[in-house]
Amino acid sequence: MVCGWYIFKREWLVADTYFMGMVSWWYIFKGVWPVHTTYLKGM
Protein backbone atom coordinates (compact mmCIF):
# COMPACT_ATOMS: atom_id res chain seq x y z
CA MET A 1 0.00 0.00 0.00
CA VAL A 2 2.71 2.45 0.99
CA CYS A 3 4.82 1.41 -1.98
CA GLY A 4 1.88 1.91 -4.34
CA TRP A 5 1.25 5.33 -2.81
CA TYR A 6 4.84 6.41 -3.40
CA ILE A 7 4.68 5.24 -7.01
CA PHE A 8 1.37 7.07 -7.47
CA LYS A 9 2.76 10.27 -5.95
CA ARG A 10 5.88 10.05 -8.10
CA GLU A 11 3.89 9.52 -11.28
CA TRP A 12 1.61 12.40 -10.37
CA LEU A 13 4.56 14.73 -9.80
CA VAL A 14 6.11 13.76 -13.12
CA ALA A 15 2.83 14.26 -14.98
CA ASP A 16 2.17 17.55 -13.18
CA THR A 17 5.66 18.88 -13.95
CA TYR A 18 5.32 17.83 -17.60
CA PHE A 19 1.89 19.43 -17.91
CA MET A 20 3.01 22.69 -16.30
CA GLY A 21 6.01 22.74 -18.62
CA MET A 22 3.74 22.33 -21.63
CA VAL A 23 1.36 25.05 -20.41
CA SER A 24 4.13 27.54 -19.69
CA TRP A 25 5.74 26.76 -23.07
CA TRP A 26 2.38 27.30 -24.78
CA TYR A 27 1.92 30.69 -23.08
CA ILE A 28 5.45 31.73 -24.03
CA PHE A 29 4.82 30.61 -27.62
CA LYS A 30 1.48 32.42 -27.84
CA GLY A 31 3.00 35.53 -26.28
CA VAL A 32 6.17 35.62 -28.38
CA TRP A 33 4.79 34.51 -31.76
CA PRO A 34 2.42 37.51 -32.34
CA VAL A 35 5.20 39.89 -31.32
CA HIS A 36 7.59 38.11 -33.67
CA THR A 37 5.20 38.18 -36.63
CA THR A 38 4.30 41.82 -35.99
CA TYR A 39 7.98 42.68 -35.91
CA LEU A 40 8.56 40.87 -39.21
CA LYS A 41 5.59 42.64 -40.82
CA GLY A 42 6.92 45.95 -39.55
CA MET A 43 10.18 45.31 -41.38
C-alpha positions as CSV (number, residue, x, y, z in Angstrom):
1,M,0.0,0.0,0.0
2,V,2.7,2.5,1.0
3,C,4.8,1.4,-2.0
4,G,1.9,1.9,-4.3
5,W,1.2,5.3,-2.8
6,Y,4.8,6.4,-3.4
7,I,4.7,5.2,-7.0
8,F,1.4,7.1,-7.5
9,K,2.8,10.3,-6.0
10,R,5.9,10.0,-8.1
11,E,3.9,9.5,-11.3
12,W,1.6,12.4,-10.4
13,L,4.6,14.7,-9.8
14,V,6.1,13.8,-13.1
15,A,2.8,14.3,-15.0
16,D,2.2,17.5,-13.2
17,T,5.7,18.9,-14.0
18,Y,5.3,17.8,-17.6
19,F,1.9,19.4,-17.9
20,M,3.0,22.7,-16.3
21,G,6.0,22.7,-18.6
22,M,3.7,22.3,-21.6
23,V,1.4,25.1,-20.4
24,S,4.1,27.5,-19.7
25,W,5.7,26.8,-23.1
26,W,2.4,27.3,-24.8
27,Y,1.9,30.7,-23.1
28,I,5.5,31.7,-24.0
29,F,4.8,30.6,-27.6
30,K,1.5,32.4,-27.8
31,G,3.0,35.5,-26.3
32,V,6.2,35.6,-28.4
33,W,4.8,34.5,-31.8
34,P,2.4,37.5,-32.3
35,V,5.2,39.9,-31.3
36,H,7.6,38.1,-33.7
37,T,5.2,38.2,-36.6
38,T,4.3,41.8,-36.0
39,Y,8.0,42.7,-35.9
40,L,8.6,40.9,-39.2
41,K,5.6,42.6,-40.8
42,G,6.9,46.0,-39.6
43,M,10.2,45.3,-41.4
